[in-house]
Amino acid sequence: MNRRDYLTLMGAAAGAVATTVKPGTVFSQQTRPADNGAPTTSTIEDRERRMKWWHEAKFGMFIHWGLYSTLGRHEWVMENEGIPVSEYEKLAPNFKPVPNAARAWAQLAKRAGMKYMVMTTKHHEGFCNFDTKLTDYCAPKQGPGRDLVREYVDAARAEGLRVGFYYSLMDWHHPDGAKSKTDEGARRRFVDYIHGQVKELVTNYGKLDILWYDVAWPLDAKGWESVEMNTMVRKLQPDVIINNRSKIPEDFDTPEQRIEASQNRPWESCMTLNDSWGYHAADFNWKSPTTVIRNLITCARDGGNYLLNIGPKPDGTIPEESGRILSAVGDWISKNGKTIYESDPCQPRRGNYLSFTRKGNTLYAHVHYWPGETVVVGNLLNKVQSAQYFATGEPVKFQQDDYRIKLTGLPKKAPDLVTTFALELDSEPKQDHEGKRAVKPRESIYKVI
């Protein structure tokens, strides 16, 4: 089982929330249907203020790195292979990353056009990459001999990137982690431990931009005391944004390994570059730069963000393929980034080799499978006033009738990984395949028998 499988199995329980909350808790009116009545710890208006930068950022880097990286067999290796705690924790003294490995992560993130980073401060294995007073199972007191989260924070800030912390509520190492579901004494000790570590994270590293919780097994929101925990976080970090994985909706949704737009809720699709979050030495199923760009376009089109993961090697260095892919993506973004960062939600979405974003009345047609000398956009309801290559501004010839727009005189080979055209329209772009299909003439030279 991996995190995606776990989340699928537990999806029905994900909406479980406290039936009683502290006086003064604010209930958001802007929630998904499944979250109606669920408590959250901020108003919609304050959420909009705090998340303005995040909506503009569009693209972020996720980093999964921990003791599992030293084994190189997936981040769930401890659970999936049934490794006992006493055996697994022997990895900690031998975890010896190079100094300031995070500098290269941050430089790559900036090179790729990413605007923020989210690092695993503690994954499910329980090992803490940060300096904590609550356990000796942490980087400063084990092999690294230093605070790896501090190095990450300093590296991200040096590149002008926003800083996010991932923190797993589930903990396979803590003796009360599993018992807390049925033993109230264990629950009290475990929740105090988790709240204490969250307080350390939001206190000791300066301004924090994102708090990204993960798997809340085995408790519900009431058991975790999530409202109290997040109220504490907001008092210490009034500008922070919080995801939806502490069993209450908070600021944004987190579809995993898929792009799925939430209705009337901010959302961020998190994905791996191959099939693993942590370093996996034998996982070569890498996404191509074109696939990454298409995913980013799709997220931007539907008003969401794209959080794309790297899994550094045991020493903290970046896998070569991750660097190659993200560098190619960065080359594309350096020429076409405005079509992503400055885009509005976009209704046109269908084409055999096209995807779309827009800004106002300008439709950006992104061609990911190059068809040759003619590119066709079908069933727009608008009139095209002009067309050009976005990257160069070079004008493009076009023809338009009631059912299609043909961009003509194009090169036989694709000019770029994904070639983007800017179409100036007479109004906000709209596409209607079914409506056009219903009225399209069907004259034929062949008889219907």
LUMMARLUM-866398 format. One record per atom (N, C-alpha, C): residue in one letter; x, y, z. Coordinates in pm, whole numbers, plus 32768, in hexadecimal, padded with zeros to 4 digits. Each point is the difference from the previous one (the first is absolute). Last residue first. Layout:
<rs>
aXYZ...
</rs>
This chain:
<rs>
i74E281DE6D78i7FAA7F927FD0i7FAE7FC98075v810C81DC7F5Fv7FE17FAF8076v7F9B7F977FD6k817B81007EC1k7F757FE98021k7FF57FB08081y8198815D7F64y7FD57F758007y7F6F7FF58028i80FE81957FE4i7FF87FCF7F77i7FCE7F6F7FFDs7F7B81738183s80657F9F7FDAs7FEE7FD87F6Ee7F60816E81BDe7FF67FD87F73e80747FA37FDCr7F7480DF81B4r802E7F767FEDr7FF17FD27F6Ep802F81DC8169p7FC97FC27F86p803C7F767FE9k7FCD80DB81F0k80617FF57F93k7FC07FBD7F86v7F4A805A81C7v7FD580527F8Ev805C7FF47F87a80447F1281A7a7F717FF57FE8a7FD3804B7F82r81C3800F80A9r7FE27F807FC0r7F6D7FF67FD8k8099817580F9k802980087F73k7FDD7F7F7FB6g7FB2800681CEg7FA880617FBDg8020800C7F6Ce81197EF3810Fe7F7C7FC37FEEe7FA1805E7FB6h81B7809A806Dh80037F937F9Fh7F747FC87FE7d80D381D280B8d7F837FB4800Ed7FFB7F947F95q814481A38111q80007F917FA1q7F817FAD8017k80F0820D8073k7F9D7F98801Fk80037F997F91p811981E380C5p7FFD7F837FB4p7F987F9D8034e7FCF821E801Ce803D7F96804Fe7FF37F797FB8s7FFB818A7EB1s7FC07FF48084s80437F8D804Ad808F807A7E4Cd7FA980758014d7FB77FFD8086l81FA7F277F9Fl7F757FEA7FDEl7FAB807C801Ce821C7F437FA6e7FB280708035e7F717FF07FCEl819A7E95804El7F9180277FA9l7FB2806F8043a81FD7EFA801Da7FA780608041a7F98802D7F9Bf814A7E2C803Af7FCC806D7FADf7FA680598056t81A27E758051t7F8E804D8030t7FDE80717FA0t810A7DFC802Ct7FFE807F7FB9t7F7F804B8021v814F7E7D80E4v7F7380237FF5v7FFC808A7FC2l81967F4D7FE2l7FC67F8B8041l7F6780097FFEd80C7811B7E81d80227FF6808Ed7FC57F7D8036p7FD880817E2Dp80648062802Ap802F7FEC8090a7F477E7A7EA2a7FD780568070a806F80618025k7FCD7F4B7E06k802B7FCC8082k7FDF8065806Dk7F8980667E46k7FDE7F728007k80247FC38087p7F7982117FCEp806D7FA47FDDp7FD47F6E800Fl7E8E81757F7Fl80577FE08072l80707FA27FD5g7E6580D87F1Fg808780297FDDg80657FE5806Et7E018038809Et803E7FC87F87t808E80337FECl7E377FAC815El807D804B7FFCl80557FBF7F93k7DDA8001805Ck80757FBC7FCAk807680608001i7DFF7FAE80F2i806780637FE4i807B7FB27FD4r7DCB7F818006r808D7FEB8021r8054807A7FDEy7E177FD97FCAy801D7F8A804Fy80937FEE8026d7F2581607EE8d7FA77FEF8073d802B7F91805Ed818680D67EEDd7F757FF57FD6d7FAC7FE5807Dq821580C37F78q7F987FDC805Fq7F7B7FF37FB8q824F80207FCFq7F7E80027FBCq7F977FD48065f822580D4800Af7F937FAB802Ef7F8680117FA6k8246806F8061k7F8C80077FA8k7F917FA38035v817F80F58130v7FDD7F817FC1v7F8480157FABp81B4813D80F9p7F747FE87FDAp7FEF7F7C7FB7e817280728185e7FF57FF97F6Fe7F6F7FE17FD9g80CB801E81C4g7FAB806C7FCEg7FEE7FFF7F6At80F37EC8813Ft804A805E7FAAt7FAE80797FD5a7F547E9D8126a808B8011802Aa8049806C7FB1f7E337F767F9Bf800E804D807Cf80918021801Dy7F217FD17E19y804D7FAD805Cy80138051807Fq7E5280837EEDq809180097FFBq803E7F938057a7E0E80FC7F23a80437F898034a809680127FF4s7DF681237FFCs808B7FF17FD7s80387F82803Fq7E2E8060800Cq802B80817FC8q80917FFC7FD2v7E4D7E92804Dv808F80198013v802580837FBCk7E1B7F5580D9k804680277F88k8091801D8021n7EAB7E9F8112n803580887FF2n803980177F75l7F597E6180CFl7F8D80577FE8l802A808F7FE3l80F97E057FA8l7FFE80798051l7F8580537FDBn80997E417F41n7F8480218045n800A806F8067g81CF7F187F5Cg7F767FE97FD8g7F99803E805Cv821780377F3Dv7FB4800C807Cv7F6C7FF67FD9v81F27F727F02v7F7180207FFEv7FC88002808Dv81E9801F7EBEv7FC97FE48084v7F6F802E8000t819B7F807E7Bt7F80803D8023t7FD67FD3808Be81957F657F2Fe7FF980887FCDe7F7E80498020g808C7E628137g803A80257F7Fg7FE1808E7FDAp7F8D7F0E81A4p7FC07FBD7F8Fp803E80207F78w809D7FD7822Dw800680587F8Bw7FC77FBA7F84y7FA97FE48217y801E7FA07F95y7FF9804C7F7Ch7FC381058174h805F7FA08039h801E7F8C7FA3v7F44821B800Av80027F887FACv806A7FA08034h7EBF81AF80B8h80807FBB8018h7FFF7F7C7FB3a7EFA81F8800Da7FF27F787FCDa80897FBD8005y7EF681BA80EAy80827FC47FE5y7FEA7F6E7FD9l7EC581DA7FFAl80067F6F8012l808B7FCF7FDAt7F1081EC80A3t806C7FBE7FB6t80017F6C8022n7EE5815B80C7n7FCD7FD17F7Fn806A7FBD7FAAg8061800B81FEg7F9B80577FC6g7FC87FC37F81k81667EEC8062k8006807A8050k7F9D80617FC1r80627DBB7FF7r7FD680817FCAr802080708062t80677DCE7F4Ft7FF1805D806Ft7FD180847FC2f801A7DD17F4Bf7FE780907FFEf801180418089s808D7E3C7E92s7FC780248081s7FFF80988008l802E7E607E62l800780868038l7FD080018090y7FEE7E9F7EA7y808E80178018y801880888040n7E497F597FA0n804A7F827FF9n809380108021g7E77812E80D9g80487FFB7F82g80517F807FFFr7EB581408170r800B7F897FADr804B80177F7Er7F858144816Er80547F978038r80187F8B7FA0p7F1D82208088p802A7FA57F95p80637F978034q7F778150813Eq7F997F9D7FDCq80297FA67F8Bc812481088193c7FEA7FFC7F6Fc7F9C7F937FDDp80E9815D81A7p7FBB7F837FE0p7FCA80037F71d819981398034d7F7E7FF88042d7FC47F767FE7s822380BF7FFFs7F897FCB7FBEs7F868005805Ae81F180708029e7F9F806D7FF7e7F7C7FD27FC2y81737ECD8045y7FF880508079y7F8F80677FFCi804D7EF17E76i7FE07FB08077i7FE8805A8078t808A80AC7E5Ft7F847FB97FDEt7FD37FA58072k819C80F08014k7F8D80598015k7F7D7FBB7FE0g81AE7F267FB3g7FCD80018089g7F8680578017n81357F7B7E78n7F6E7FF97FFCn7FBC80108088k81E77FFF7FA3k7FC780407F88k7F69800D8006s80F97F2E815Es804680817FECs7FC9804C7F89i7F6B7E458062i7FC080688052i804480877FEDw80BD7E847F2Cw7F7D80227FC5w7FBE8073804Cd81917F5480ABd801B80417F80d7F7E802C7FBEg7FE47F00818Ag8027808A8018g801F804C7F81v7FAB7E337FEAv7F8480478020v801E80948017a816F7EEB7FC7a7FB980107F81a7F7C804A8015s80F37F90817Fs804880677FB4s7FBC80197F79l7F607EA4810Fl7FD880838033l804B80727FBBi806D7E3E7F8Ci7F74801D7FE1i7FDB808D802Br81B27F5F806Cr7FEF80127F70r7F71802A7FDEg80697F9681C3g803E807D7FD5g7FEC801A7F6Cs7F6A7E6880ADs7FB0806D8039s803880867FD3e80F47E807F90e7F8880107FADe7FA780708034e81857F8780FAe802180437F82e7F8580187FA9p7FE67FF4821Bp800E7F9F7F93p800F80467F79i80A180F681BDi7F887FF07FAFi80167F957F97t80E480288202t800E80307F77t7F847FDA7FAEg80537F8181D2g7FBC807F7FE8g800D80357F73d80957E5380C9d805B806D8025d7FC3808A7FE7p7F097E6E7F93p80237FFF808Ep805A8073802Bk7EE0806F7E58k804B7F898023k802480048096p7E4781107F4Cp809380018000p803D7F7A8029g7E2C80867F1Bg802C7FAC806Fg80977FFB8001i7E5A81607F3Fi807F7FBD7FEAi801F7FAC807Cn7E1480E17F23n805E7FCA8061n80877FDA7FC5l7E5081777FB2l80467F927FBEl80787FD58054l7E1681227FF6l806F7FE8805Dl80457F807FD2y7E9181847F39y80437F817FE2y80797FF5805Bn7DFE811D7FFBn809180008004n80357F747FE5g7E1380F87F55g80497FBF806Dg809680107FF5g7E7B80837ECDg800B80548077g804C7FC38074d7FA97F5A7E2Ed7F907FEB805Ad801080478085r8151801E7EAAr7F8280147FB8r7F887FF9805Fa81B67F97809Fa7FE980907FF2a7F79801C7FBDc80887E3D8022c7FE680398084c7FDF80957FF6t80867F2B7E77t7F7C7FD28029t7FDB8036808Ai81B280567F58i7F9B804A7FB3i7F737FDA802El81647F0B80B3l800180888035l7F9780557FBAn80457E507F5Dn7FC07FFC8083n7FF7808B803Er80EE7FD37E6Ar7F707FEC7FECr7FB57FFE8084i81D4800F8014i7FC980807FCFi7F6A7FF47FEAv80E47E788076v8000805F8070v7FC280857FD5t80427EC07EB1t7F947FD8805Bt7FF6805E8076t8166803E7ED7t7F8180247FC0t7F8A7FDC8058p81B77F7D8086p7FE880908012p7F7B802D7FC2s800A7E068094s804D80527FA2s7FEB80938021k7FED7E66816Ck7FAD80537FA9k805B804F7FA2w809C7E2480D6w80028092800Bw7F9A80417FA3n80957E2680CDn7F8780277FB7n7FED80988009f81507EC180CBf8029804F7F8Cf7F8980337FAEd80A77F1481EFd7F8880397FC2d802B805F7F90a81207F0F8143a7FD97FB07F8Ca7F8480357FBAa80CA80C78193a806F7FEC7FA2a7FD67FB87F81h7EFF814F814Dh7FF07F737FDFh80627FE27F8Fy7F6F81A28181y80617FCA7FA1y7FEA7F6A7FEEg7E508105809Ag808A7FFA802Dg805A7FC47F95w7E4C801E7F7Ew80198082803Fw809080068033s7F457EDA7E4Es80227FFD808Ds8014808D8034d7FBE7F717E2Fd7F8F7FC58048d80167FFD8097n80CE817D7ECFn7FF77F767FCFn7F897FC08048l802481B68054l803F80057F7Dl800D7F757FC2t7E6E80988161t808B7FD57FF9t803680137F73m7E64812780F5m80257F8D7FAFm80957FE2800Dc7E2A813F80B1c808A7FD7801Dc801D7F7F7FB6s7E9381B97FDFs801D7F767FDAs80927FE1801Fe7E90816F80CFe80897FEE7FD0e80147F6B7FE3w7E5F81A08071w80327F767FFAw808A7FFD7FC0p7E39814680DCp80887FFA7FCBp80337F708002r7DF3805D7FD5r80687FEC8064r8087800B7FBCn7E467FF27F27n7FFD806F8060n80617FED8073q7FEC7E5C7EFBq7F9980647FE7q80028068806Fs81AB7ECC7F42s7F97800A8065s7F9D806D7FD7a814C7ECA7EBBa7FDE80848032a7F917FF78067e81877EA87F58e7F7080028019e7FDC80858042i81A77EB57F39i7FD6808C7FF8i7F6880018008r81817E9480CFr7F97801A7F9Dr7FE380968000q81287F2C813Bq801D7FB17F87q7F8F800A7F99e7F5C80C981B1e80857FC27FF7e800B7FA67F87p7ED981CA80E1p7FFA7F857FB0p808D7FCC7FE3t7F4D8168815Dt807F7FC67FD2t7FEB7F7E7FB3d7F0B820480C8d7FF67F707FECd807E7FCB7FBCf7FC081C88151f80057FCB7F77f7FFD7F687FFFd7FC481228197d800D80607F93d7FFC7FC57F73e7F147F0E81B7e8062806C8001e800780477F78p7F047E5980BAp801C80337F79p807180667FF8i7FFD7E63815Ei7FA780737FF1i802A804B7F82k80EC7E7D808Fk7F747FD7800Ak7F9F8075800Cs81D780167F9Es7FF37FE98090s7F6E7FE38021r80AA806E7E3Fr80197F76802Br800A7FED8097n7FC981897EAAn7F857FC28032n80157F76803Dn816081C87FE2n7FB67FA67FA7n7F917FB7804Bi80DE81FB8053i7FFF7F778034i7FAC7FAA7FA3i812781FE8029i7F907FB87FC6i80117F6C8021v80B881EC80F9v80147F797FCAv7F827FCE7FBBd805C81A880FBd7FF880037F6Ed80097F767FC1p801E805E81E4p7F8080357FCEp7FF380027F68q810D7EF88186q8021801D7F73q7F8180367FBCl7FF17F9C81CDl8091800F7FF4l802C80287F73k7E367FAE805Fk802A8069805Ek8096801C7FF3r7F437E9D7F0Ar7FDC80827FC6r80248074805Ev80447E3C8091v805780207F8Ev7FE3808C7FCCm7EE57F568150m808580208034m805E80297F90t7E647F5E7F81t7FEE8085803Dt8083802F803Cn7FEF7E4D7F5An800E80637F95n7FE5808E8031m7FD47E958134m808880017FC9m8010806F7F98e7E527FAF80B6e805A803E8062e808E800C7FC9v7EC87F1E7EF9v7FDA808E800Av805D80488061s80317E2B7FD5s8034804C7F8Es7FDC80938005e7FFD7E508120e7FEC80898031e803280627F96w7FE77E137FE9w807A804E7FEBw7FF980898042g7E857EE78012g806F7FBE8044g8083804C7FF2k7E85809C7F16k7FEC80118091k80747FC2804Da7FF47FC77E2Fa802280898024a7FF0801A8095d80617E0B7F90d7FAF80627FB7d8024808C8033l81567E417FF9l7F9E80508048l7FAB80537FA2p819D7ED17FCCp7F817FB88001p7F8C8051803Bw810B80A97E8Dw7FE57F818044w80447FFE8088a800581607E9Aa7FD280168089a7FDC7F7E8048v814880C57E46v7FAB7F968035v7FE1800B8096d80E981B57F50d7FE07F867FB6d7FC27F9A805Fy805D824A7FCCy7FF07F83804By7FEE7F8A7FA1w80CE81F57FD4w7FC87F967FABw7FFD7F7F8051l8040823B801Bl80087F898055l7FAF7F927FBBi80F781F17F5Bi7FA47F907FEEi801A7F97806Bd80EA81A8800Ad7F98801E7F9Ed7F977F927FF3l815E80D88193l7FDE7F877FB6l7F8B801F7FA2k81998118812Fk7F7F80027FBBk7FEF7F827FABg815C7FB8817Cg7FD4807E7FC4g7F7C7FEF7FB8y80D17E9F80FFy803D80167F7Cy7FD480817FBCn7F6A7F2281B5n809280078000n804180287F7Ct7E157FBA8079t803D8062805At8092801A7FDEv7ED37EB77F35v7FCA80847FDEv803A806F8059l80887E36803Dl801480227F73l7FCF808D7FDFe7FB97F4B81B5e808E80197FE6e8016802F7F70k7E517F758074k80208083803Dk809380237FEBv7F707E597F77v7FC980667FA8v801F808C8037q80737E96810Fq805A800D7F8Cq7FCD80677F9Cg7EF37FA38178g807D803D802Ag806180117F8Dh7E697F1B7FBCh7FE980908010h808180478027i80187E2D7FEEi7FEC80397F7Ai7FEA80968009y80207F178199y807F7FF97FB6y7FF380437F78d7E7C7FCC8101d80578066803Cd808780067FB8v7EDA7EAB7F83v7FD180827FCFv80538071803Cf805A7E4C8099f8024800E7F73f7FD580887FC9r7F8E7F8981C1r8091800F7FF2r8026801C7F6Er7E3A7FA4805Br8029807E803Er809680187FEFr7F4C7E657F6Cr7FD680707FAAr802F8085803Aa80477E7D80FFa805C80067F8Ea7FDB80757FA3g7EDE7FAC8166g8080802F8033g8067800D7F91e7E5D7F467F95e7FF880918017e808280388037d7FA37E587EB9d803280168088d800580968019t7F877F407E56t7FAD7FB78060t802680188092k80DA80D57E7Fk7F767FF07FD1k7FA67FC4806Bs81E3803C8029s7FB080778022s7F6F7FF37FD5k81787EC77FAEk7FAC7FE78074k7F9F8072801Ca8151801B7EA7a7F927FA67FDAa7F9E7FEC8074g8175811F804Dg7FC580287F81g7F8A7FAB7FD6d813E7FFD818Dd7F6F80148010d7FB9801C7F7Cp81E17FBD8021p7FC07F8B803Fp7F6A800D8012h812E80DC7E6Dh7FD380248085h7FB57F8B8041h80997FEE7E36h806A7FEE8062h7FD08018808Ew7EFD80417E63w80177F718016w80677FE4806Fd7E98819B7F80d808B7FEB802Cd80127F6C8024m7E9981A47F19m801B7F728018m80947FEC8020l7F8E81A87F80l7FC17FE58081l80127F6E8027s814081317EB8s7FA77F8D8008s7FCA7FF2808Dy80BA81B27ED4y800C7FBB8081y7F997F908003y8104819D7EB1y7FAE7F878006y80167FC18089f805682107F63f80267F8A804Cf7F967F947FEFg80B981DA7EDCg7F977FAB8036g803A7F898049v8083820E7F18v802A7F8C804Fv7F877FB58036r8098815F7E40r7FAD7FEF8077r801E7F78803Fl8173810D7ED6l7F907FA47FF8l7FB37FFB8083g81B080E47F67g7F85804D7FF7g7F827FAC7FF6e81DA7F7B8043e7FD380047F74e7F7D804C7FEFa80C27FC081B0a806D803B7FB1a7FDA800C7F6Dr7EDF7F238130r7FFA8093800Er806D80437FAEa7FFC7E298012a7F8980327FBAa7FFA80988005a81577F2B80F5a80167FF27F70a7F8A80397FB1d7FE87FEE81DBd806280647FD5d80147FFC7F68v7EEB7EB780BFv7FC38085800Dv805F806B7FCDy80A87E478017y7F9B80107F97y7FC2808C8002e81297F878159e804980107F82e7F9F80167F8Cr7F447F9C81A0r803C80868001r804B801A7F7Fv7F5A7E548046v7F93805D7FDEv8034808F8000l811D7EA4808Al7FEF7FFF7F6Fl7F8F805D7FD3d81587FEA81B0d7F7380167FE3d7FED800C7F68r81947ED980EFr7FD8808B7FECr7F6D80047FD8g810A7E6C802Fg804280558062g7FDC80947FF1p7F9D7E387F0Ap801F80837FC4p804A805D805Fg7F747E4680A5g806A80057F9Bg801D80897FC6q7EED802581B6q80217F837FBCq8069801C7F93k7F2B8153810Ek80337FA18063k80247F797FC5p7F4481747EFEp80718037804Bp80417F9D8061a7E797F757EF5a807C80177FB7a8071803A8054c7E887ECF80ECc7FFC80787FABc808B801D7FC8y7F257EE68183y7FF77FC67F79y7FF280727F9Bd7FF9802F81E1d80897FFB7FCEd80067FC77F71t7E5B811F80F0t80377F7B7FE3t8091800E7FD5l7EFD817C808Bl7FA27F998029l802C7F727FE0k80BB81C57F93k801F7FDD808Bk7FAF7F87802Et80B7809B7DFFt7F8F7FF3805Bt802F7FD9808Ad80A180A27DEBd802E7FFF808Bd7F867FFF805Cf7FE87F2A7E07f800F80808044f80307FEC808Fn7F7D7EA77EC0n806E80487FC0n801F80848044c7F1D7E1F80B8c7FEE80907FF1c807C803E7FC1f7EF27E04800Bf80808045800Ef7FEE80947FDFg7E9D7EB07FD9g8013803C8083g8083804A8014e7F077F107E7Fe80647FB08049e8021803B8088h7EE380D77EB6h7FBC7F9D8052h80617FAD8054h80BE81D87F7Fh7FA77FA97FB4h7FC87F96805Ek80CF8208803Fk7FF57F79803Ak7FA07FB17FAAt809581917F58t80468012807Ft7FFE7F7F8051t7FCC80787DE3t7FDA7FA4806Bt80558019807Cm7F9381897E8Dm805D7F938022m7FC77FA98070v7F8081847E67v7FC77FBC8075v80577F86801Dm800981FC7ED0m80327F7A801Cm7FBA7FCA807Dy7FC081987E53y80007FDB808Dy802F7F6F800Dk7FE580E07E5Ak7FFC80768055k80007FDF8095m80B27F2F7DF5m7FB17FEB8078m800B8078805Cg80E97FA27E53g7F8F805C8001g7FA37FED8076a81B27F257F8Da7F8B7FC17FC4a7F88805C7FFAr8199808380D5r801E7FE97F72r7F857FC97FB6k7FEB802C81D5k7FFC80837FBFk80187FF37F6Aa80297E7A80FBa7F76802F8005a7FF280877FBAl81B07F518038l7FB67FBA7F97l7F6F802D7FFDq810E80A98155q802E80367F7Fq7FB77FBD7F8Ca7FB07F6081B2a7FC580847FEEa8029803E7F7Bw80BE7E618079w7F6F7FF27FEDw7FC280887FDFa81C67FF68075a7FEB7FD17F77a7F6B7FED7FE3r807D807481B5r801F806F7FA5r7FE77FD97F70a7FDC7EC98171a7F8780487FD8a801D80777FA5a81527EED80DBa7FCB7FC57F84a7F88804F7FCBn815480408184n7FB280617FB2n7FD07FCA7F79p81667EC780CFp7FD38080803Ap7FB180527F9Bv7FF57DEA7FDAv806380697FECv7FCC8082803Cp7F4C7E3680D7p7FF9804F7F85p807080667FF7k7F907E398113k806780688004k800180507F7Df7F237E5A813Ef7FC680637FA4f805B807B8004n80317E7F811Fn80487FF87F81n7FC6805B7F94p7F467FC681C3p808C802C800Fp804E80057F7Ca7E2F7F677FF9a8011808D8026a8092802A8011l7F427E3B7FA6l802780517F8Cl8028808D8028k7F4D7EBB8130k80917FF67FF0k8031804A7F84e7E2F7FC38073e803E8078803Ae80997FFA7FFEy7EEE7E8F7F64y7FFA80747FA7y804C8078803Ae7FCB7E6B80FCe80597FED7F8Ee8008807F7FABs7EDB7FF5816Es80887FF08035s80677FEB7F91v7E2B80197F98v803780818029v80917FF2802Ap7F467E977EA3p7FEA8026808Dp80438087801Fi7F417F627E17i807E800E804Ai7FE4802B8090g7EE07F847E5Fg7FF07FD08088g807E800A8054e7F9480927E2De80577F8C8014e7FFD7FCD8090n7EF9817A7F7Bn7FE67F9C7F9An80557F828010e803A817D8128e7F7D7FC0800Ee7FEF7F8D7F9Em818D80FE7FEAm7FF67FCC8088m7F7D7FB28014v805080E87E63v804B7F84800Dv7FF37FC4808Cw7F4281957F01w7FB47FAA805Bw804B7F7D801Ee80AE814C7ED1e7FF380408082e7FAE7FB18065h81397F337E61h7F7B803B8016h7FF780358090r81987F367F7Dr7F977FA37FD4r7F7680368023g81DD8095807Ag7FE5800F7F71g7F977FA27FCAl80F8806481BCl7FE37F7A7FCDl7FDF80037F6Ct8052819380EAt807B7FB38008t7FEC7F717FCEs7E9481378027s8055801E7F8Cs807E7FAA8000y7ECB8000816Ey7FD97FA87F91y805580177F84l8024811E817Cl804B7F84800El7FE07F9E7F90g7F8C81DC7F68g80097FCE8089g80527F818006w7EDF81747EA3w808A7FDA8022w80037FD68091h7EC880F07E5Ah7FF57F90805Dh808D7FC98018i7F0B81DC7F2Fi807C7FB58019i7FE57F958068f7EFD816D7E80f7FF07FA88073f80857FB68011m7F7681E17EF2m80507F87800Bm7FE37FBA8084g7EC4815E7EB0g80587FF08073g804A7F7C7FFCf7E9B81847EEDf805C7F8F7FEEf805F7FF98077k7E9481597FCFk7FDB7F947FA4k80547F81800Ba7FD681F780B5a807A7FB07FF4a7FF07F8B7FA0e7E9F8136808Fe805580387F97e80787FA67FE3h7ED67F94815Fh7FB57FF77F82h805580357F8Bw80B3802E81ACw7FFC7F727FDBw7FB67FEE7F7Dw801481AC80D5w80827FDD7FC4w7FFC7F727FC8k7E81809480EFk8011804B7F83k80827FD77FB9m7F3B7F6A81B7m801E7FA87F8Fm801480487F7Cr7F8C80D081B1r80797FB18014r802B7FB47F83r7E6981017FFDr807580578017r80807FAE8006e7E697F197FE4e801D80447F81e8079805A800Dr7F5E7F318187r803D7F9F7FA6r802780437F7Cd7F0880F78133d808D7FF98027d804A7F9B7FABe7E3480297FB6e8042807E7FDEe80947FFC8025i7EE67E978077i801B80017F70i804E807D7FDBt803F7F5B81F2t7F93802E7FACt80287FF77F6Ds80C27EB08187s800E80877FCAs7F8480257FB0t80637E4780CBt803080608064t801C808A7FC6t7E917E497FB5t8081802D7FD0t802680788055p7E787E477FFBp804280788034p8082801F7FB8a7E347F167F35a80817FDE803Ba8046807D8031g7E557FEE7F10g7FF87FF58090g80847FDF8042n7FE37F807E10n7F9D8059803Bn7FF77FE88096d81167F1D7EA6d803680438075d7F9A805C8043a7FB87F067E67a80237F9C8066a802F80408081p7F9A81117E7Fp7F8A7FC4803Bp80207F9E8070r8165817B7FB8r7FCA7F987FA8r7F847FC58042t807281F58082t80387F7A800Ft7FC67FA37F98q7FDD81F680D3q80307FDF7F79q80447F788007q7F5680E4817Dq7F8C7FE87FADq80297FD37F74s80FC7FD581FDs800580327F77s7F7F7FDE7FB7f805A80558219f7FD97F9A7F9Ff7FFE803D7F76v8105806E81F0v7FBE80347F88v7FE17F8E7FA3t803B80238231t80317FC37F84t7FAF80347F8Ag7FA4806A81D4g804B80607FAFg803A7FC57F82p7FA47EC181A2p7FBA807C7FE0p8059805C7FAFk80637DF67FD6k800E806C8062k7FAE80797FD9v7F587E227F60v807880507FEEv8002806E8066t7F087DFE7F6Dt800080778053t808380487FEBt7FB27E867F0Bt7F75802C8009t7FF28077805Da81AB7F577EB9a7FCE800F8088a7F70802E7FFFv80987EEE7E5Av803180778046v7FC68004808Ba80417ECC7E0Aa7FDB7FFC808Ca803E8074804Bg803D7F867E28g7FA6806E8022g7FD980018092a81177EAC7F3Da804580807FFBa7FA880748025a7F967E207FCBa801580338087a8039808C8001a7FB37F0F7E6Fa7F7F80118040a800D803C808Ag81897F927F00g7FB780767FCFg7F7D80178046m816C7EA48028m7FCF804E8070m7FAB80767FD6l80D07ED67EC5l7FB77FAB805Dl7FBE8050806Ft811580E37ECBt7F8A7FCD7FBCt7FAA7FAE805Fl81A0809B8097l7F9F806D7FF9l7F817FD47FBAy81657ECE8015y7FC980198085y7F94806B7FFBd80F57FA37E7Ad7FA37F94801Fd7FBC80188087r8150812F7F85r7F8B80107FA8r7F997F95801Er819F7FE980DFr7FAB806C8033r7F8480137FACn80BE7E197FECn804580808005n7F9F806C802Cm803F7DBB801Dm7FAB80788000m8057807C8000
</rs>
